[in-house]
Amino acid sequence: MRQKFINYLIDPISSKKFEVNIFEESSGHISSGIIFNDESWYPIINGIPRILVKELKTNLLQSHYEFYKKFKEKMSEKVSKDWKGEIDKIQNLNKFLDHQKKTAESFAYEWNNIYKENDFEKNNFLHFLSPFIKEEDLKGRMTLDIGCGSGRFTKQAALCGTKISFGTDLGESVELAYKLTKNLENICIVQADIYSMPFKNQFDIAYSIGVLHHLPRPQEGFSLLSKVLKPEGKMLIWVYNRRNNKRALYFYEPLRSVFKGIPQPLLYKLCYIPGGIVHLLNYSTHFCNFIGAEKLAKKMPFAYYANFPFNMKLNDAFDVLATPKSNYYYREQIEKWFSDANLREIKAFEHPEAGITCVGEK
């Protein structure tokens, strides 16, 4: 992370600001260090501030034993003592570290094989924001991508001319997001939990695309997010639509229950089958457009994917089958989320590909 972004972060427990103890710097980024105040501290690992609390912080500290071992002499006495205390709770350290190594290899496989940038990401990003937020609405704004995953939409927001774009995610996908965006001056990636966000009252636009419907308590997570907005700031989400979505409810979901326990490398290979089917079906869409039958083209199965590369179809197939949980909603339910969160000027749109975009203002 670049040092200038520290001023935008707050402690999710006390809401206090941070100071920083830098261990290593590289290409204008703090690659390793500790952010802290008089009550709490959090590590910066591989250029990413890891602002997690309670059990999530315990898991983080235990899983980054090698970071502790490398920098413990540079840590304050309190930080070193706290971190060692969490590591000492591990019953069999060697077995634990072996498991961590295998987990890291699995994540590396996913990052290096599944997501690849493509020329259609900007159109895809603006599609999810439509029809309520357009490219020109992002220029000069502060934006927050909640559940940024690979960081692809954080990057697209920044390329649209934002003043600053933050991306947050709970998972280790922040490693890929940081790698994808670190060369852009106006982006900062943060590892954080949607239920304990390290921001308050500063964003013009916050958005969460394809994330909330995977949470164990989606509405509760959403209800906590409006605090990140400045007055008149906008919150936008995209979630799965239940209405007219029988394909997902009665085909995708049963498949998910069967495949979600399969090891990721094998599941990734199996996803070539549905990804390939969608890719082949898209040729019918192209043919209809070629002969001038545009209306028919839009009605073809999976027409939404027609202009996207095969890798995106593979990526989405993997997402459908690998994600542990998905929820589906009616537009009226989502609009109530917004009204219950005291947002106003609420507008919702049901996309043809069975998603809902909803926006509201603080």
C-alpha positions in Angstrom: 0.0 0.0 0.0 1.1 3.6 -0.5 1.6 5.5 2.7 -0.9 8.2 1.7 -3.8 5.8 2.1 -3.3 5.2 5.8 -5.1 8.5 6.5 -8.3 7.0 5.1 -8.3 3.9 7.3 -9.9 3.6 10.8 -9.8 0.9 13.4 -13.0 -1.0 13.0 -13.1 -1.5 16.8 -12.4 2.0 18.1 -12.7 4.1 15.0 -9.3 5.6 15.7 -6.8 6.6 13.1 -3.5 4.8 12.5 0.2 5.4 12.6 2.6 3.1 10.8 5.8 1.2 11.5 7.5 0.4 8.2 9.6 -2.8 7.9 10.1 -2.9 4.1 9.2 -0.6 1.1 9.2 -1.3 -2.6 8.3 0.8 -5.6 6.5 3.4 -3.6 4.6 0.8 -1.5 4.9 -0.2 2.1 5.3 -3.9 1.5 5.7 -5.0 5.1 4.9 -3.2 8.4 2.4 -2.6 11.2 -0.4 0.0 11.4 -1.3 0.8 15.0 -2.9 3.2 17.5 -2.9 3.1 21.3 -5.5 0.3 21.3 -5.0 -2.0 18.4 -2.6 -3.0 15.6 -2.8 -4.8 12.3 -0.1 -6.1 9.9 0.7 -5.0 6.4 1.7 -8.2 4.6 2.7 -8.3 0.9 1.6 -4.7 0.5 -1.8 -5.2 1.9 -3.1 -3.9 5.3 -4.9 -6.8 7.0 -7.5 -5.2 9.2 -9.3 -8.2 10.7 -10.7 -8.6 14.2 -11.4 -11.4 16.7 -11.2 -14.9 15.3 -10.3 -13.7 11.9 -7.3 -11.8 13.2 -6.2 -14.9 15.2 -6.4 -17.0 12.0 -4.5 -14.3 10.1 -1.7 -14.2 12.6 -1.4 -17.9 12.9 -1.3 -18.4 9.1 1.4 -15.8 8.6 3.9 -17.4 11.0 6.7 -16.8 8.5 6.1 -13.1 8.5 6.3 -13.0 12.3 9.5 -15.0 12.2 11.1 -12.7 9.6 10.2 -9.4 11.3 9.7 -10.1 15.0 12.9 -8.1 15.8 11.4 -5.0 14.2 8.1 -5.3 16.0 7.2 -3.5 19.1 7.2 -5.5 22.3 3.4 -5.6 22.4 3.0 -6.6 18.8 5.6 -9.4 19.1 4.1 -10.6 22.4 0.5 -10.6 21.0 1.5 -12.4 17.8 3.6 -15.0 19.6 0.7 -15.6 21.9 -1.6 -16.6 19.0 1.1 -18.8 17.5 1.6 -20.6 20.8 -2.1 -21.7 20.7 -1.3 -23.9 17.7 -1.1 -27.5 19.0 1.1 -29.0 16.3 3.0 -26.1 14.5 4.7 -28.3 11.9 1.5 -30.0 10.8 -0.3 -26.6 10.8 2.5 -25.1 8.6 2.3 -28.0 6.2 -1.5 -27.5 5.9 -0.9 -23.7 5.3 1.6 -24.5 2.5 -0.9 -26.7 0.7 -3.7 -24.1 1.2 -1.4 -21.4 -0.3 -0.6 -23.7 -3.3 -4.4 -24.2 -3.9 -5.0 -20.4 -3.8 -2.0 -19.8 -6.1 -3.5 -22.3 -8.6 -6.8 -20.5 -8.6 -5.2 -17.0 -9.0 -2.8 -18.1 -11.8 -5.3 -20.2 -13.8 -8.8 -18.9 -13.3 -8.9 -15.2 -13.6 -7.3 -13.4 -16.6 -8.0 -9.9 -17.7 -9.9 -9.3 -20.9 -10.9 -6.4 -23.1 -14.6 -6.6 -22.0 -14.1 -5.9 -18.3 -15.0 -2.2 -18.6 -18.3 -3.0 -20.3 -19.0 -5.7 -17.8 -18.4 -3.4 -14.9 -20.6 -0.6 -16.3 -23.3 -3.2 -17.1 -23.5 -4.1 -13.4 -23.7 -0.5 -12.4 -26.3 0.3 -15.0 -28.7 1.9 -15.4 -28.1 4.1 -12.3 -24.3 4.9 -12.4 -22.4 5.7 -15.6 -18.8 6.1 -16.3 -18.9 9.9 -16.0 -20.4 9.6 -12.5 -17.1 8.0 -11.3 -14.7 10.7 -12.4 -13.1 12.5 -9.5 -15.0 10.4 -6.9 -13.9 8.2 -4.0 -15.2 4.7 -4.5 -15.2 1.5 -2.5 -15.4 -2.0 -4.0 -16.8 -4.3 -1.3 -15.8 -7.9 -1.9 -13.4 -7.0 -4.7 -12.2 -10.6 -5.3 -9.6 -10.4 -8.1 -9.7 -6.5 -8.0 -11.0 -6.3 -11.6 -13.8 -3.9 -10.8 -11.7 -1.9 -8.4 -9.3 -1.4 -11.3 -12.0 -0.5 -13.8 -13.4 2.2 -11.4 -9.9 3.7 -11.2 -9.5 3.6 -14.9 -12.7 5.6 -15.2 -11.0 8.4 -13.5 -11.8 8.1 -9.8 -9.9 10.2 -7.3 -9.3 7.1 -5.1 -10.6 3.6 -5.3 -10.4 1.2 -2.4 -11.0 -2.5 -2.8 -11.7 -4.9 0.1 -12.1 -8.6 0.5 -12.1 -11.1 3.4 -10.3 -13.8 1.4 -6.7 -14.3 0.2 -7.9 -13.1 -3.3 -6.6 -9.7 -2.1 -3.2 -11.0 -3.1 -4.3 -11.2 -6.7 -6.2 -7.8 -6.4 -3.0 -6.1 -5.2 -0.9 -7.6 -8.0 -3.5 -6.5 -10.6 -3.8 -2.9 -9.3 -0.5 -2.0 -7.6 0.8 0.1 -10.6 -2.2 2.4 -10.4 -1.6 5.4 -8.1 -5.3 5.8 -7.1 -5.9 2.3 -5.8 -5.6 0.7 -2.4 -6.4 -3.0 -1.6 -7.4 -3.8 2.0 -8.1 -7.2 3.6 -11.2 -6.6 5.7 -14.5 -8.2 6.8 -17.8 -6.8 5.5 -19.1 -7.0 9.1 -16.2 -4.8 10.4 -15.2 -2.3 7.7 -12.2 0.0 8.4 -13.8 3.1 6.9 -16.3 5.8 7.9 -18.2 8.6 6.2 -15.9 9.2 3.2 -17.0 7.5 0.0 -19.1 9.0 -2.8 -19.9 5.6 -4.2 -19.7 2.2 -2.6 -20.6 -0.9 -4.6 -20.8 -4.7 -4.0 -21.2 -6.8 -7.2 -22.0 -10.4 -6.8 -21.0 -10.7 -3.2 -23.8 -10.2 -0.7 -25.8 -13.2 -1.9 -22.9 -15.4 -0.8 -22.8 -14.2 2.8 -24.2 -16.3 5.7 -26.1 -13.2 6.9 -26.5 -11.0 3.8 -29.0 -8.4 5.0 -27.0 -7.9 8.3 -23.8 -7.4 6.2 -25.6 -4.9 4.0 -27.1 -3.0 6.9 -23.6 -2.1 8.2 -22.3 -0.7 5.0 -24.0 2.7 4.8 -21.6 4.1 7.4 -18.8 4.1 4.8 -20.7 6.7 2.7 -20.5 10.5 3.0 -23.8 12.4 3.1 -25.6 11.9 -0.2 -23.2 9.1 -1.1 -24.6 6.2 -3.1 -24.7 2.5 -2.3 -25.1 0.1 -5.2 -25.4 -3.7 -5.1 -25.9 -6.5 -7.6 -27.4 -9.7 -6.4 -29.0 -12.8 -7.9 -32.6 -12.5 -8.9 -35.1 -15.2 -7.8 -37.8 -14.1 -10.3 -37.7 -15.9 -13.6 -34.5 -17.7 -12.6 -35.5 -21.4 -12.7 -32.2 -22.3 -14.4 -30.2 -21.2 -11.3 -32.7 -22.5 -8.7 -33.3 -25.9 -10.1 -30.1 -26.7 -12.1 -27.2 -24.6 -10.8 -28.0 -25.1 -7.1 -28.3 -28.9 -7.2 -25.0 -29.0 -9.1 -23.4 -26.8 -6.5 -24.4 -29.2 -3.7 -22.7 -32.0 -5.6 -19.5 -30.2 -6.8 -18.6 -27.8 -4.0 -16.6 -30.3 -2.1 -14.4 -31.3 -5.1 -10.7 -30.1 -4.9 -10.4 -26.8 -6.7 -7.8 -28.0 -9.4 -10.2 -30.8 -10.4 -13.3 -28.6 -10.2 -11.6 -26.1 -12.4 -11.0 -28.7 -15.1 -14.6 -29.9 -14.9 -15.7 -26.3 -15.5 -14.4 -26.6 -19.0 -17.6 -28.6 -19.8 -20.2 -25.9 -18.8 -17.9 -23.1 -20.0 -17.5 -24.8 -23.4 -21.3 -25.4 -23.7 -22.0 -21.7 -23.1 -19.2 -20.7 -25.5 -20.8 -22.9 -28.3 -24.2 -21.6 -27.6 -22.9 -18.1 -28.1 -22.2 -18.9 -31.7 -25.9 -19.0 -32.3 -26.2 -15.5 -30.9 -23.5 -14.3 -33.2 -25.2 -16.0 -36.2 -28.5 -14.3 -35.4 -26.8 -10.9 -35.2 -25.0 -11.7 -38.5 -28.3 -12.3 -40.3 -29.8 -9.2 -38.8 -32.1 -11.0 -36.3 -31.0 -8.9 -33.3 -34.2 -9.5 -31.3 -33.8 -13.2 -31.6 -30.1 -13.0 -30.7 -31.0 -11.4 -27.4 -33.3 -14.4 -26.6 -30.7 -17.0 -27.3 -29.5 -19.0 -24.2 -26.6 -17.2 -22.4 -26.7 -14.3 -24.9 -25.2 -12.1 -22.2 -21.9 -13.9 -22.6 -21.7 -13.6 -26.3 -19.1 -10.9 -26.4 -17.0 -12.1 -23.6 -13.9 -14.4 -23.9 -14.0 -18.1 -23.0 -12.0 -17.5 -19.8 -14.8 -15.3 -18.3 -17.3 -18.1 -19.0 -14.9 -20.6 -17.3 -14.4 -18.2 -14.4 -18.2 -17.8 -13.9 -18.8 -21.5 -14.1 -16.2 -22.1 -11.4 -17.7 -19.4 -9.3 -21.2 -21.0 -9.5 -19.9 -24.5 -8.6 -17.2 -23.6 -6.0 -19.0 -21.1 -3.8 -20.4 -22.7 -0.6 -23.6 -20.7 -0.5 -25.9 -18.6 -2.7 -29.1 -16.7 -2.0 -31.7 -15.5 -4.5 -33.9 -12.5 -4.0 -36.9 -10.6 -5.3 -36.5 -7.0 -6.2 -39.0 -6.0 -3.5 -36.8 -7.7 -0.8 -33.7 -5.8 -1.9 -35.5 -2.5 -2.0 -36.6 -3.2 1.6 -33.0 -3.8 2.6 -32.2 -0.2 1.4 -35.2 1.3 3.2 -34.4 -0.5 6.4 -30.9 0.9 6.2 -32.4 4.4 6.0 -31.2 5.0 2.4 -33.4 7.1 0.1 -34.0 7.6 -3.6 -34.1 3.8 -3.9 -34.1 2.4 -7.4 -33.9 -1.2 -8.6 -33.5 -2.8 -12.0 -33.9 -6.5 -13.0 -31.4 -7.4 -15.6 -32.3 -10.0 -18.3 -29.5 -12.4 -17.1 -31.3 -12.8 -13.8 -29.5 -10.2 -11.6 -30.8 -7.2 -9.7 -29.0 -3.8 -9.5 -30.2 -1.6 -6.7 -29.0 1.8 -5.6 -29.8 4.2 -2.8 -28.5 7.4 -1.3 -27.4 8.2 2.2 
